[in-house]
């Protein structure tokens, strides 16, 4: 699935959505595309999310992020506890905002990573810990 400068990859076997957002000056369009992908799934709350922002150069307004988080929490009905949202970016502003993301996506584990590989490894570690704790 792709639109403009956003690509969505849905891996049903691993319950993972990867959204690559590339230099879209209107972040609301990209975030709406992500919301469309979530709406298309029968059980979106069972998926981890990776937002790959490495090639996204525009700054997304905090209001846009907060609106996206509100949609997210409403649509998940808090059923996504234990799932994660990874943000791949080396942008210092994204890293500074990490606490906002953790507050707004309160039912998810949120982490900012430098690479897609790091994000995937982090997810594997989280789920292996959860599996061994059960």
C-alpha positions as CSV (number, residue, x, y, z in Angstrom):
1,X,0.0,0.0,0.0
2,X,1.4,3.4,-0.8
3,X,0.3,7.0,-1.3
4,X,2.3,10.1,-2.1
5,X,5.4,9.7,0.0
6,X,4.1,7.1,2.5
7,X,4.4,3.4,2.2
8,X,2.6,1.0,4.5
9,X,3.8,-2.6,4.9
10,X,1.5,-5.0,6.8
11,X,3.0,-8.2,8.1
12,X,0.1,-10.3,9.3
13,X,2.3,-13.2,10.3
14,X,4.3,-11.1,12.8
15,X,1.5,-8.7,13.6
16,X,3.6,-5.7,12.4
17,X,2.8,-2.5,10.5
18,X,5.7,-0.5,9.1
19,X,4.8,3.0,7.9
20,X,7.6,4.7,6.0
21,X,6.9,8.5,5.7
22,X,9.2,10.2,3.3
23,X,9.4,14.0,3.2
24,X,5.7,14.6,2.9
25,X,5.1,18.4,3.6
26,X,1.6,17.7,4.8
27,X,1.9,15.2,7.6
28,X,-1.8,15.1,8.1
29,X,-2.2,13.3,4.8
30,X,0.4,10.7,5.7
31,X,-1.1,10.1,9.2
32,X,-4.5,9.7,7.6
33,X,-3.1,7.1,5.3
34,X,-1.8,5.2,8.4
35,X,-5.3,5.5,10.0
36,X,-6.8,4.1,6.8
37,X,-4.5,1.1,7.0
38,X,-5.4,0.5,10.7
39,X,-9.1,0.7,9.8
40,X,-8.6,-1.9,7.1
41,X,-7.5,-4.5,9.7
42,X,-9.9,-6.7,11.6
43,X,-7.9,-6.5,14.8
44,X,-5.5,-3.5,14.6
45,X,-4.9,-3.6,18.3
46,X,-2.9,-6.8,17.9
47,X,-0.3,-5.2,15.7
48,X,3.0,-3.4,16.7
49,X,3.7,-0.3,14.7
50,X,7.0,1.1,13.4
51,X,7.0,4.6,12.0
52,X,10.1,5.0,9.9
53,X,10.8,8.7,9.7
54,X,14.4,8.6,8.7
55,X,13.7,10.3,5.3
56,X,11.0,12.5,6.6
57,X,12.4,16.1,6.7
58,X,9.3,18.2,7.7
59,X,8.5,18.7,11.3
60,X,5.1,17.2,12.3
61,X,3.2,19.6,14.5
62,X,2.4,18.4,18.0
63,X,-1.3,19.0,17.4
64,X,-1.1,16.5,14.4
65,X,0.6,13.9,16.6
66,X,-1.9,14.4,19.4
67,X,-4.9,14.1,17.0
68,X,-3.4,10.9,15.6
69,X,-2.9,9.5,19.1
70,X,-6.5,10.4,20.0
71,X,-7.8,8.4,17.0
72,X,-5.5,5.6,17.9
73,X,-6.6,5.3,21.5
74,X,-10.3,5.6,20.6
75,X,-10.0,2.9,17.9
76,X,-8.0,0.5,20.0
77,X,-10.3,0.8,23.1
78,X,-7.2,0.2,25.3
79,X,-7.1,-3.4,23.9
80,X,-3.6,-2.9,22.6
81,X,-1.8,-3.1,26.0
82,X,1.5,-4.9,25.5
83,X,1.9,-3.8,21.9
84,X,4.6,-1.4,20.9
85,X,5.1,1.7,18.7
86,X,8.7,2.2,17.5
87,X,9.8,5.4,15.9
88,X,12.8,5.3,13.7
89,X,14.5,8.6,13.5
90,X,17.8,10.3,14.4
91,X,16.1,13.7,14.4
92,X,16.8,15.3,17.8
93,X,13.4,16.9,17.9
94,X,11.7,13.5,17.5
95,X,13.9,12.2,20.4
96,X,13.0,15.2,22.5
97,X,9.3,14.5,21.9
98,X,9.5,10.9,23.0
99,X,8.0,11.6,26.4
100,X,4.9,13.2,24.7
101,X,4.5,10.1,22.5
102,X,4.7,7.9,25.6
103,X,2.0,10.0,27.3
104,X,-0.3,10.1,24.3
105,X,0.0,6.4,23.4
106,X,-0.3,5.4,27.0
107,X,-1.3,1.8,26.3
108,X,1.7,1.1,24.1
109,X,5.4,0.7,24.8
110,X,7.1,3.6,22.8
111,X,10.7,3.8,21.8
112,X,12.7,5.9,19.4
113,X,15.4,4.0,17.5
114,X,18.2,4.9,15.0
115,X,17.5,2.2,12.5
116,X,14.8,-0.2,11.3
117,X,16.9,-3.2,12.3
118,X,17.2,-1.7,15.8
119,X,13.4,-1.2,16.1
120,X,12.8,-4.8,14.9
121,X,15.3,-6.2,17.3
122,X,13.8,-4.2,20.1
123,X,10.4,-5.6,19.3
124,X,11.7,-9.2,19.3
125,X,13.3,-8.6,22.7
126,X,10.0,-7.2,24.1
127,X,8.0,-10.1,22.9
128,X,10.5,-12.7,24.0
129,X,10.5,-11.2,27.5
130,X,6.7,-11.1,27.5
131,X,6.6,-14.8,26.3
132,X,9.0,-15.9,29.0
133,X,7.1,-14.0,31.7
134,X,3.9,-15.9,30.8
